[in-house]
Amino acid sequence: MNYGLLVATLSHTLTHIVEGIHTSIFSLLREEFSLSLQQLGLIAAIPPLCQSILSIPTGILADRYGSKRMLLLSAVVGTVGALLASQASGPVAFIVAVSLVYINTTIYHPASYSFTTKMFAPRDRPKALGLHGAGGTLGHASGPLAVSILIGVLAFKWRQVYLLLTLPMVAGIVMILFLKDEPVEDVEEAEESTSNGDQGMRSLFTANLVSFLGFSGLRMIGVSMINTFIVLYLQDVRHLSLAFASFISSGTMLTGFISAPLGGVMASRFGEKRWLVSAQALSYICLALSLAVPDITWFAVLFITYGFCNTLSMAARNSMMATLSPSSQRGLGFALLFLPGSIMGAVAPVLAGYMAAAFGFNSIFYAALLIYVVGLAVLVFAVKVKDS
Protein backbone atom coordinates (compact mmCIF):
# COMPACT_ATOMS: atom_id res chain seq x y z
CA MET A 1 0.00 0.00 0.00
CA ASN A 2 1.26 3.47 -0.89
CA TYR A 3 -0.37 6.87 -1.33
CA GLY A 4 -0.94 6.29 -5.03
CA LEU A 5 -2.84 3.04 -4.46
CA LEU A 6 -4.68 4.60 -1.50
CA VAL A 7 -5.90 7.50 -3.65
CA ALA A 8 -6.80 5.16 -6.51
CA THR A 9 -8.82 2.96 -4.13
CA LEU A 10 -10.65 5.79 -2.35
CA SER A 11 -11.33 7.66 -5.58
CA HIS A 12 -12.73 4.41 -6.99
CA THR A 13 -15.25 4.44 -4.16
CA LEU A 14 -16.19 8.06 -4.78
CA THR A 15 -16.46 7.53 -8.53
CA HIS A 16 -19.19 4.93 -8.11
CA ILE A 17 -20.93 6.26 -5.02
CA VAL A 18 -23.79 7.97 -6.88
CA GLU A 19 -23.85 5.67 -9.92
CA GLY A 20 -26.34 3.17 -8.51
CA ILE A 21 -28.81 5.59 -6.94
CA HIS A 22 -31.10 6.13 -9.94
CA THR A 23 -32.02 2.44 -10.38
CA SER A 24 -32.60 2.12 -6.62
CA ILE A 25 -35.19 4.93 -6.72
CA PHE A 26 -37.01 3.68 -9.82
CA SER A 27 -40.23 3.29 -7.85
CA LEU A 28 -40.02 6.95 -6.78
CA LEU A 29 -39.15 8.15 -10.27
CA ARG A 30 -41.96 6.05 -11.76
CA GLU A 31 -44.46 7.72 -9.45
CA GLU A 32 -43.13 11.30 -9.64
CA PHE A 33 -42.59 11.41 -13.41
CA SER A 34 -45.38 8.93 -14.40
CA LEU A 35 -43.00 6.57 -16.21
CA SER A 36 -43.55 3.09 -17.70
CA LEU A 37 -41.15 0.16 -17.33
CA GLN A 38 -39.89 0.79 -20.86
CA GLN A 39 -39.21 4.45 -20.03
CA LEU A 40 -37.37 3.44 -16.87
CA GLY A 41 -35.28 1.11 -18.99
CA LEU A 42 -34.48 4.05 -21.26
CA ILE A 43 -33.32 6.11 -18.27
CA ALA A 44 -30.99 3.27 -17.39
CA ALA A 45 -29.78 2.88 -21.00
CA ILE A 46 -28.87 6.42 -22.05
CA PRO A 47 -26.01 7.01 -19.53
CA PRO A 48 -24.14 3.82 -20.61
CA LEU A 49 -24.67 4.90 -24.23
CA CYS A 50 -22.81 8.11 -23.42
CA GLN A 51 -20.10 5.99 -21.85
CA SER A 52 -19.69 3.88 -24.98
CA ILE A 53 -19.29 6.95 -27.17
CA LEU A 54 -16.54 8.41 -24.97
CA SER A 55 -14.83 5.19 -23.89
CA ILE A 56 -12.07 4.97 -26.51
CA PRO A 57 -11.33 8.74 -26.57
CA THR A 58 -10.86 8.81 -22.80
CA GLY A 59 -8.49 5.84 -22.98
CA ILE A 60 -6.39 7.59 -25.61
CA LEU A 61 -6.36 10.78 -23.55
CA ALA A 62 -5.21 8.84 -20.47
CA ASP A 63 -2.24 7.46 -22.41
CA ARG A 64 -1.42 10.86 -23.88
CA TYR A 65 -1.89 13.24 -20.95
CA GLY A 66 -1.36 10.98 -17.94
CA SER A 67 -3.60 9.61 -15.23
CA LYS A 68 -3.57 12.46 -12.74
CA ARG A 69 -5.18 14.97 -15.09
CA MET A 70 -7.84 12.49 -16.16
CA LEU A 71 -8.59 11.46 -12.57
CA LEU A 72 -9.07 15.10 -11.64
CA LEU A 73 -11.36 15.67 -14.63
CA SER A 74 -13.34 12.56 -13.67
CA ALA A 75 -13.89 13.78 -10.11
CA VAL A 76 -15.07 17.21 -11.27
CA VAL A 77 -17.50 15.78 -13.85
CA GLY A 78 -18.94 13.34 -11.29
CA THR A 79 -19.47 16.07 -8.71
CA VAL A 80 -21.22 18.31 -11.24
CA GLY A 81 -23.45 15.40 -12.29
CA ALA A 82 -24.51 14.70 -8.70
CA LEU A 83 -25.27 18.38 -8.11
CA LEU A 84 -27.40 18.56 -11.26
CA ALA A 85 -29.28 15.40 -10.27
CA SER A 86 -30.16 16.99 -6.95
CA GLN A 87 -31.79 19.87 -8.81
CA ALA A 88 -33.46 17.92 -11.67
CA SER A 89 -37.10 18.93 -12.18
CA GLY A 90 -37.95 16.47 -14.95
CA PRO A 91 -36.82 13.20 -16.53
CA VAL A 92 -34.75 14.86 -19.28
CA ALA A 93 -32.71 16.94 -16.83
CA PHE A 94 -32.32 13.88 -14.64
CA ILE A 95 -30.99 11.79 -17.54
CA VAL A 96 -28.45 14.51 -18.37
CA ALA A 97 -27.25 14.53 -14.75
CA VAL A 98 -26.95 10.75 -14.49
CA SER A 99 -25.17 10.68 -17.85
CA LEU A 100 -22.51 13.00 -16.40
CA VAL A 101 -22.16 10.65 -13.44
CA TYR A 102 -21.56 7.76 -15.85
CA ILE A 103 -19.17 9.79 -18.00
CA ASN A 104 -17.21 10.39 -14.81
CA THR A 105 -16.59 6.64 -14.50
CA THR A 106 -15.65 6.42 -18.19
CA ILE A 107 -12.96 9.03 -17.69
CA TYR A 108 -11.85 7.42 -14.43
CA HIS A 109 -11.37 3.75 -15.30
CA PRO A 110 -8.67 3.86 -18.02
CA ALA A 111 -6.63 6.39 -16.06
CA SER A 112 -6.94 4.68 -12.70
CA TYR A 113 -6.32 1.11 -13.87
CA SER A 114 -3.40 2.22 -16.02
CA PHE A 115 -1.95 4.07 -13.04
CA THR A 116 -2.39 1.10 -10.68
CA THR A 117 -1.02 -1.60 -12.99
CA LYS A 118 2.10 0.42 -13.80
CA MET A 119 2.95 0.84 -10.11
CA PHE A 120 3.30 -2.89 -9.45
CA ALA A 121 5.14 -5.84 -10.91
CA PRO A 122 3.00 -8.43 -12.76
CA ARG A 123 3.19 -10.90 -9.86
CA ASP A 124 1.70 -8.30 -7.50
CA ARG A 125 -0.90 -6.83 -9.87
CA PRO A 126 -3.84 -9.04 -8.88
CA LYS A 127 -3.38 -8.17 -5.21
CA ALA A 128 -3.08 -4.44 -5.93
CA LEU A 129 -6.08 -4.59 -8.26
CA GLY A 130 -7.99 -6.49 -5.59
CA LEU A 131 -7.55 -3.60 -3.16
CA HIS A 132 -8.38 -1.13 -5.92
CA GLY A 133 -11.49 -3.12 -6.80
CA ALA A 134 -12.57 -3.19 -3.16
CA GLY A 135 -12.91 0.57 -3.33
CA GLY A 136 -15.09 0.30 -6.40
CA THR A 137 -17.40 -2.31 -4.91
CA LEU A 138 -17.76 -0.21 -1.78
CA GLY A 139 -18.79 2.69 -3.99
CA HIS A 140 -21.28 0.56 -5.93
CA ALA A 141 -22.79 -0.61 -2.65
CA SER A 142 -22.87 2.81 -1.04
CA GLY A 143 -25.44 4.24 -3.48
CA PRO A 144 -28.23 1.70 -2.84
CA LEU A 145 -27.24 1.59 0.83
CA ALA A 146 -27.61 5.37 1.05
CA VAL A 147 -31.08 5.04 -0.48
CA SER A 148 -31.95 2.32 2.03
CA ILE A 149 -30.85 4.36 5.04
CA LEU A 150 -31.42 7.97 4.04
CA ILE A 151 -34.75 7.48 2.24
CA GLY A 152 -36.09 4.27 3.75
CA VAL A 153 -35.15 5.00 7.38
CA LEU A 154 -34.42 8.73 7.75
CA ALA A 155 -37.11 9.91 5.30
CA PHE A 156 -34.79 12.00 3.12
CA LYS A 157 -35.96 13.04 -0.34
CA TRP A 158 -34.10 11.47 -3.26
CA ARG A 159 -32.72 14.82 -4.38
CA GLN A 160 -31.25 15.35 -0.92
CA VAL A 161 -29.37 12.04 -1.23
CA TYR A 162 -27.60 13.24 -4.37
CA LEU A 163 -26.77 16.57 -2.74
CA LEU A 164 -25.37 14.96 0.41
CA LEU A 165 -23.10 12.60 -1.50
CA THR A 166 -21.38 15.45 -3.33
CA LEU A 167 -19.51 16.31 -0.12
CA PRO A 168 -17.18 13.26 -0.11
CA MET A 169 -16.71 13.69 -3.87
CA VAL A 170 -15.29 17.17 -3.29
CA ALA A 171 -12.90 15.65 -0.74
CA GLY A 172 -11.79 13.22 -3.46
CA ILE A 173 -10.81 16.13 -5.70
CA VAL A 174 -8.49 17.42 -2.96
CA MET A 175 -6.85 13.98 -2.56
CA ILE A 176 -6.13 13.72 -6.29
CA LEU A 177 -4.45 17.14 -6.31
CA PHE A 178 -1.72 15.73 -4.04
CA LEU A 179 -1.17 12.66 -6.23
CA LYS A 180 2.22 12.25 -7.89
CA ASP A 181 2.43 11.70 -11.62
CA GLU A 182 2.09 8.11 -12.79
CA PRO A 183 5.06 5.95 -13.86
CA VAL A 184 5.57 5.92 -17.60
CA GLU A 185 6.12 2.15 -17.91
CA ASP A 186 5.49 -1.08 -16.01
CA VAL A 187 7.76 -1.60 -13.02
CA GLU A 188 9.44 -4.73 -14.42
CA GLU A 189 8.58 -4.38 -18.10
CA ALA A 190 10.33 -1.23 -19.28
CA GLU A 191 11.50 -3.10 -22.33
CA GLU A 192 7.88 -3.25 -23.52
CA SER A 193 7.89 0.50 -23.95
CA THR A 194 8.40 1.79 -27.44
CA SER A 195 11.87 3.06 -28.20
CA ASN A 196 11.09 3.94 -31.79
CA GLY A 197 7.79 5.74 -31.74
CA ASP A 198 4.18 4.63 -31.53
CA GLN A 199 3.56 0.87 -31.25
CA GLY A 200 0.43 1.11 -33.37
CA MET A 201 -2.97 -0.44 -32.86
CA ARG A 202 -1.87 -3.89 -34.01
CA SER A 203 0.21 -4.38 -30.87
CA LEU A 204 -2.97 -4.10 -28.82
CA PHE A 205 -5.58 -5.92 -30.90
CA THR A 206 -5.02 -9.68 -30.81
CA ALA A 207 -7.36 -12.66 -31.12
CA ASN A 208 -7.09 -13.25 -27.39
CA LEU A 209 -7.99 -9.65 -26.61
CA VAL A 210 -11.00 -9.68 -28.93
CA SER A 211 -12.26 -12.93 -27.39
CA PHE A 212 -11.76 -11.55 -23.90
CA LEU A 213 -13.74 -8.44 -24.83
CA GLY A 214 -16.48 -10.74 -26.16
CA PHE A 215 -16.65 -12.51 -22.81
CA SER A 216 -16.75 -9.13 -21.04
CA GLY A 217 -19.55 -7.88 -23.26
CA LEU A 218 -21.73 -10.95 -22.73
CA ARG A 219 -21.11 -10.82 -19.00
CA MET A 220 -22.11 -7.17 -18.86
CA ILE A 221 -25.39 -7.85 -20.65
CA GLY A 222 -26.40 -10.09 -17.76
CA VAL A 223 -25.07 -7.72 -15.11
CA SER A 224 -26.90 -4.73 -16.59
CA MET A 225 -30.21 -6.58 -17.02
CA ILE A 226 -30.20 -7.75 -13.41
CA ASN A 227 -28.85 -4.59 -11.74
CA THR A 228 -31.30 -2.31 -13.52
CA PHE A 229 -34.43 -3.97 -12.20
CA ILE A 230 -33.41 -5.90 -9.07
CA VAL A 231 -34.80 -3.32 -6.62
CA LEU A 232 -38.05 -2.94 -8.53
CA TYR A 233 -38.33 -6.74 -8.81
CA LEU A 234 -37.94 -7.13 -5.06
CA GLN A 235 -40.62 -4.48 -4.49
CA ASP A 236 -43.17 -5.64 -7.09
CA VAL A 237 -42.65 -9.42 -7.03
CA ARG A 238 -41.20 -10.19 -3.61
CA HIS A 239 -43.22 -7.37 -1.96
CA LEU A 240 -40.35 -5.86 -0.01
CA SER A 241 -40.03 -2.28 1.14
CA LEU A 242 -37.71 0.11 -0.66
CA ALA A 243 -35.33 0.06 2.30
CA PHE A 244 -35.04 -3.75 2.40
CA ALA A 245 -34.89 -4.10 -1.39
CA SER A 246 -32.12 -1.51 -1.64
CA PHE A 247 -30.26 -3.19 1.19
CA ILE A 248 -30.23 -6.53 -0.66
CA SER A 249 -29.10 -4.78 -3.83
CA SER A 250 -26.27 -3.02 -2.02
CA GLY A 251 -25.32 -6.26 -0.27
CA THR A 252 -24.15 -7.81 -3.54
CA MET A 253 -21.45 -5.17 -3.78
CA LEU A 254 -20.87 -4.35 -0.11
CA THR A 255 -19.38 -7.81 0.39
CA GLY A 256 -16.87 -6.88 -2.30
CA PHE A 257 -14.88 -5.03 0.35
CA ILE A 258 -13.80 -8.54 1.37
CA SER A 259 -14.16 -10.52 -1.85
CA ALA A 260 -12.26 -8.11 -4.14
CA PRO A 261 -8.92 -8.22 -2.27
CA LEU A 262 -9.45 -11.91 -1.47
CA GLY A 263 -9.95 -12.57 -5.17
CA GLY A 264 -6.71 -10.74 -5.92
CA VAL A 265 -4.79 -12.98 -3.56
CA MET A 266 -6.40 -16.11 -5.01
CA ALA A 267 -5.70 -15.01 -8.59
CA SER A 268 -2.03 -14.49 -7.69
CA ARG A 269 -1.89 -17.96 -6.18
CA PHE A 270 -3.88 -20.05 -8.67
CA GLY A 271 -3.53 -18.07 -11.90
CA GLU A 272 -5.73 -15.37 -13.38
CA LYS A 273 -7.79 -17.35 -15.90
CA ARG A 274 -8.23 -20.42 -13.71
CA TRP A 275 -9.51 -18.30 -10.83
CA LEU A 276 -11.70 -16.17 -13.09
CA VAL A 277 -13.48 -19.22 -14.55
CA SER A 278 -13.98 -20.80 -11.12
CA ALA A 279 -15.34 -17.66 -9.45
CA GLN A 280 -17.70 -16.82 -12.32
CA ALA A 281 -19.07 -20.37 -12.46
CA LEU A 282 -19.77 -20.37 -8.73
CA SER A 283 -21.47 -16.98 -9.06
CA TYR A 284 -23.83 -18.24 -11.76
CA ILE A 285 -24.72 -21.32 -9.73
CA CYS A 286 -25.72 -19.11 -6.79
CA LEU A 287 -27.85 -16.92 -9.07
CA ALA A 288 -29.66 -19.98 -10.47
CA LEU A 289 -30.32 -21.31 -6.97
CA SER A 290 -31.66 -17.94 -5.80
CA LEU A 291 -34.33 -18.07 -8.51
CA ALA A 292 -35.44 -21.50 -7.36
CA VAL A 293 -36.12 -20.66 -3.71
CA PRO A 294 -39.43 -19.04 -2.66
CA ASP A 295 -38.20 -17.96 0.76
CA ILE A 296 -36.99 -14.34 0.71
CA THR A 297 -34.28 -14.96 3.31
CA TRP A 298 -32.68 -17.71 1.25
CA PHE A 299 -33.08 -15.58 -1.86
CA ALA A 300 -31.21 -12.74 -0.16
CA VAL A 301 -28.41 -15.06 1.02
CA LEU A 302 -27.95 -16.67 -2.38
CA PHE A 303 -28.24 -13.43 -4.32
CA ILE A 304 -25.69 -11.66 -2.12
CA THR A 305 -23.42 -14.71 -2.48
CA TYR A 306 -23.82 -14.39 -6.25
CA GLY A 307 -22.52 -10.84 -5.98
CA PHE A 308 -19.73 -11.91 -3.61
CA CYS A 309 -18.47 -14.56 -6.04
CA ASN A 310 -18.81 -12.19 -8.98
CA THR A 311 -16.53 -9.72 -7.25
CA LEU A 312 -14.06 -12.49 -6.43
CA SER A 313 -13.24 -12.50 -10.14
CA MET A 314 -12.72 -8.74 -10.49
CA ALA A 315 -8.96 -8.62 -9.87
CA ALA A 316 -8.37 -11.57 -12.20
CA ARG A 317 -10.35 -9.90 -15.02
CA ASN A 318 -8.47 -6.63 -14.71
CA SER A 319 -5.09 -8.32 -14.34
CA MET A 320 -5.75 -10.35 -17.50
CA MET A 321 -6.52 -7.11 -19.33
CA ALA A 322 -3.18 -5.68 -18.17
CA THR A 323 -1.45 -8.82 -19.43
CA LEU A 324 -3.16 -8.57 -22.82
CA SER A 325 -2.30 -4.89 -23.38
CA PRO A 326 1.14 -3.24 -23.79
CA SER A 327 2.13 -0.76 -21.11
CA SER A 328 2.22 2.22 -23.47
CA GLN A 329 -1.42 1.59 -24.46
CA ARG A 330 -2.71 0.47 -21.07
CA GLY A 331 -5.22 3.32 -20.83
CA LEU A 332 -6.70 2.43 -24.20
CA GLY A 333 -6.67 -1.23 -23.23
CA PHE A 334 -8.78 -0.63 -20.15
CA ALA A 335 -11.04 1.69 -22.11
CA LEU A 336 -11.69 -1.23 -24.45
CA LEU A 337 -12.35 -3.50 -21.47
CA PHE A 338 -15.14 -1.24 -20.23
CA LEU A 339 -16.46 -0.44 -23.72
CA PRO A 340 -18.52 -3.66 -24.10
CA GLY A 341 -20.11 -2.99 -20.74
CA SER A 342 -21.07 0.51 -21.81
CA ILE A 343 -22.52 -0.67 -25.12
CA MET A 344 -24.43 -3.53 -23.56
CA GLY A 345 -25.45 -1.30 -20.68
CA ALA A 346 -27.19 0.90 -23.24
CA VAL A 347 -29.02 -2.04 -24.86
CA ALA A 348 -29.70 -4.44 -22.01
CA PRO A 349 -31.89 -2.19 -19.78
CA VAL A 350 -34.25 -1.40 -22.67
CA LEU A 351 -34.44 -5.09 -23.58
CA ALA A 352 -35.01 -6.01 -19.94
CA GLY A 353 -37.76 -3.40 -19.61
CA TYR A 354 -39.64 -4.85 -22.57
CA MET A 355 -39.13 -8.40 -21.29
CA ALA A 356 -40.43 -7.48 -17.84
CA ALA A 357 -43.50 -5.79 -19.31
CA ALA A 358 -44.24 -8.70 -21.67
CA PHE A 359 -43.19 -11.80 -19.71
CA GLY A 360 -42.70 -10.69 -16.10
CA PHE A 361 -39.62 -9.85 -14.07
CA ASN A 362 -38.46 -13.48 -13.78
CA SER A 363 -37.72 -13.59 -17.51
CA ILE A 364 -34.94 -11.04 -16.99
CA PHE A 365 -33.05 -13.32 -14.65
CA TYR A 366 -33.41 -16.45 -16.79
CA ALA A 367 -32.21 -14.59 -19.90
CA ALA A 368 -29.27 -13.12 -17.99
CA LEU A 369 -28.30 -16.55 -16.68
CA LEU A 370 -28.28 -18.01 -20.20
CA ILE A 371 -26.11 -15.15 -21.47
CA TYR A 372 -23.73 -15.63 -18.53
CA VAL A 373 -23.19 -19.27 -19.50
CA VAL A 374 -22.47 -18.40 -23.14
CA GLY A 375 -19.94 -15.79 -22.04
CA LEU A 376 -18.23 -18.26 -19.73
CA ALA A 377 -17.88 -20.69 -22.64
CA VAL A 378 -16.17 -17.96 -24.68
CA LEU A 379 -13.72 -17.35 -21.83
CA VAL A 380 -12.91 -21.03 -21.39
CA PHE A 381 -12.46 -22.01 -25.03
CA ALA A 382 -11.45 -18.83 -26.88
CA VAL A 383 -9.19 -16.88 -24.49
CA LYS A 384 -5.71 -18.38 -24.31
CA VAL A 385 -3.74 -16.97 -21.40
CA LYS A 386 -1.01 -18.85 -19.63
CA ASP A 387 -1.63 -18.96 -15.88
CA SER A 388 1.33 -18.33 -13.66
N, C-alpha and C positions, 0 to 999 in steps of 0.2 A: 504494500500500500504506500502510495506517495501522494503528494498534493494533486498532481495531474489526474490520477485515477480517482481520487476522492471527489474532485470537481466534476469529472465525467460521470461518476455514479450519481451524485446528488443532482446534477443538472438533468440527468436522465429521468429522475423522479419528477422534477419540476416540468419537464417537457411534456410528460404524459398526464399530469395531474388533472387537467381539465378536459382531456380528450374523451373520456368515457361518460361525461355527465349527460350529454344530450340524449343518448339512448336510454339512460336510466330514468329520465324524466319524460319519456314518450307518452305516458298516460296523462301527464299534466299538459304537455304540448298538444296532444290530441284534443283535450277538452278546451283549452284556451283558444286555439287557432282553428278548431273544428276540422281536423285532418282525418283522412282515411288511412288504412294500413299501407296502401300503395304510396300515398303522399309522405308518410313517415319513412318508408323505405327510400324515397327520393331524398329526403333530408339526410339520411345516413349515407347515400351514395355520392352526392355532389362533392363533399369535402375530399374523399379519396380520389375522385376524378381530378381535382385540382392537384393533389399529390402526384398523380401519375404524369401529369403534364410537366411538372417542375422537377421530377425525380432526377433525370439524367443531367439537366443543367446544374442542379445544386451539387451533384457529385463532381462534375468537371470544375466547378468553382472551388470546391473544397481542395482539390488537387492543385489548383492554380494559385489560390490566395491563402491557403493554410487554414487549419482548423479553428484557431482562436477567433478569427474574424467571423467565420460562419456560425460558430457557437453563439457569439454575441448577437448576431443578426437573428438567429433562431429565437433566443430568449426575448428579444424586443418584439418580434412578430407575435409570439405566443401571448405575451402580456397584453398587447393591443387587442388581440382577438378575444381574450377573456373579458376585457373591459367593454368591448363592443357587445358581446353576448349579454352582459349584465344590463345593457341599455336597450336591447332589441325590442321593438314594439310590434313586430310582425314576422311571419315566417321567412320572408326574403332577407330581411336584415339579420335574422338569426342564422340563416345558412351562410351568409357572408362572414359572420363572426366565427362560426365553427370552422369554416374553410380556412381562415387565417390560423386557427389553432392547429389544424392538420398540416398546413404548409410549414408551420413551425417545426413539426417533427420531421418533415421532409428535408428541411435545411439541416436539422440537427444530426440525423443518423449517419450520413456519409462522413461528416466531419468528426463526430465523436468516435465512431468505430475505427476510422483511419487513425486517429490520434492514439487510441488505446492499443491497437494491435502493433503500432510502431514502437511503443514504449517497452514491449516485452518480447523476449525470445519466443520462438515457436512452441517450445515445450511448456512455457508458462502462459501462453495465450488463453487456453480454455479457462484456467483459473481466474485470470484477470477479467476475461469477458463474463465469467460467472458473477463476479462482484458487480461489474458494470450492469449486467442484466438484472441483478437484484434491485438496483435502483429503478430500472424501467418498470418492473413488475409492481413495485411498491407504488409507483406513480399511476399505473393502470388501475390498481386496486383503490387508490385514494379517492378517485372521482366518484365511483358508485358508493363507496363507504361514506364520503361526505354527504351524498344525497340521503343515504340511510339515516345518518345521525342528525344532520342539520335540518333536513326537511321532515323526515319521518318522526324524529324524536323532539327536536327543538323548535319545530314549526317555522323554520326560515322559508322565505320565498325562493324560487329557483334562481331568480336574478341575483339575489343576495349571495347565493353560493358562489356564483361566478366572480362576483366582486371581491368576496373574502379571499378567494384562492389566488388573486393577483398579488397579494402581499408577499408570499414566499417566492413567487416568480421574480419579483423585483430584487429580492435578496440574491437570487441566482445570477442576475445580471452583474451584481457587485462581485460575486465569487469569480466569475469568468474574467473580469477585468484584471485580476491578479494572477491569471494563468500564464505560464511561460509558453513560448512558441513550441509547436510540436517538432519532434525529430523529423528529419527529411527522409530517412530510410529506416528499414527494419533494424533492430538491434544487432542481430547476427546475420543479416542478409544484405549487407551493403553492396555486395557484388551484383545483386539483382537490379540495382539502380542503373539507369541508362548513363553511359559515359559518352555517347555519341548522338545525343538528341532524343527526340520523342520515340518511345517504343512502338507506337502505333496501336490501333485497335486490335490487330490480329493477335497480339501478345496476351490480350485479355479474353477474347472470345474463343473458347474451345468447346469441344463436344461435351466434355464433363460439366463445364460451366452452364451451358444451355440446358442440359438435363437437370442440373441442380436447380436452376431457375424454374424449370417446369414443375418440379416437385414443390418448390416454394409457392408457386402460383396456385396449384391445386389445393395445397394445404390452406392457403389464405382464403380460398373460396369458402371452405368449411368454417373456418374461424369467423369470417365476417358474417356469414348467414346466422350462426349461432349467437354471436355477441350482440348483433343488432336487436334481436327480439327476445333474448332470454328473460329480461326483466318483465316485459309485457306478457310473455308466455306464463311466467310464474304467477302474475296477477290474474290473467284471464282464465287460464286452464287449471292451475294449481290453487287458485283463490287465496294467494298470499297478499299481505299488505305491501305497500311500496317499500317500507323500511326493511322488511324481511327479505323481499325479493332482491333488493339492491345489495343487501348484505351477502346473500348467496352469490350474486354476480361478482362482487368484489372479492369474495373468498377464493375464487379460482386464481386470482392474481396475487392476493395478499400472501398466500403460501409461497409465492415465488421468492420472497425474501430469504427463504431457506432453500428452496429447490434450485434456484438459479446458481448460487455458488456451489451447492452440492453437485449439480450437474456438471459444472466446470471441472471439479476435482475428478469426477467419474470419467469424464471424457479424456482427461489427461492420463488416467490410469488404463482405460480399456480401449482407447482409440476413438476418434471423433465419429466416424461413420457407424461403427458397431454400436456405440452408445446412443447415437441419434435414432437408429432403427429400433432399438430396444425400448427406449423411452416413448417414442411415438406410438409403437404398437400397444404398449401398456395403457397409454392415454386413451386410445380408441376403444380398447376393451372396456375401460371404466365408463366411457360415454355410452356404449351400447347397453351395459348393465343398468345405468341410470334410467334409461328409457323403459326398461322392463319392470321396474319396481313401482308399485302404486303409492307406497309410503313416502311422504315428503321428507322425512328425516333421512331415510336411506338414499333418496334422490339427492339431497343436499350433500351427503357424505361422498357419494360416488361422483357427483358432478364436480365438486371441489377437488377430489382426487384426480379427475380428468385434467383439470387445470394445473394441478401440481406436477403431474407427469409430463404435461405439455411443456411446462417451463423447465423441467429437467433437461430438455433437449436444446434449450436456447443457446447455451455456450458452445455446444458442438456444432450447431448450424452456423453460427457466426465465425467460429474458428475455421470451419471448412471453407467458408467464403474467403477468408484471409489467405488460406492455402491456395485457393484457385485463382487469386488475383495477384499481379505483381505489385510490389510496394509503391511504385511511382504512380499507379492507377488505383490505389486502394479506395480512395473516395468514390471514384466512378464505380468500382466493383460493388461497394456496399449500396450505392444508389441503385444499381441493377438488382441487388438482392431484394430491396424493398419495393422495387417497381411492380413486380407481379402482384404483390399485396395491395398496392394502390389501385391497380387496374381492376383486379377482382373485387376489391372493396367498393368500387364504383358500380359494379354489375350485380354482385351477389345480394346486397340489401334489397334492390328493386325486385330481383327474382324471388327472394324469400318473401317479400311483401305480397306478391301475387300468389305464391304458393300457399301462404297462410290464409289469404282471403278465399282461395278456391278449395283447398284441401284440409285446412286446419293447421295449427301450429306444429303438430307432431311431424308433418311432412318435411318441415325444415330440417329437423334433426336427422331423419332417416336419409335424406338427400346428402346432407353434410357428411354423414358417416360413410356413405358409399364413395364420395369424392375423396375423403381421407384415405381410404384403402387403395384407390387407384394411384394417388400421389405417393403412397408408401411403396407401391410396386415400382414406380419410376425410380425412386431413390435406391431401392435394393438392386435393381437389374441394370440401370442405365448410368448411374454415377459411379465412376471408378476412382476411388481415392484410397491410397494405401494407409492403413491405420498404423500408428506408431506403437 
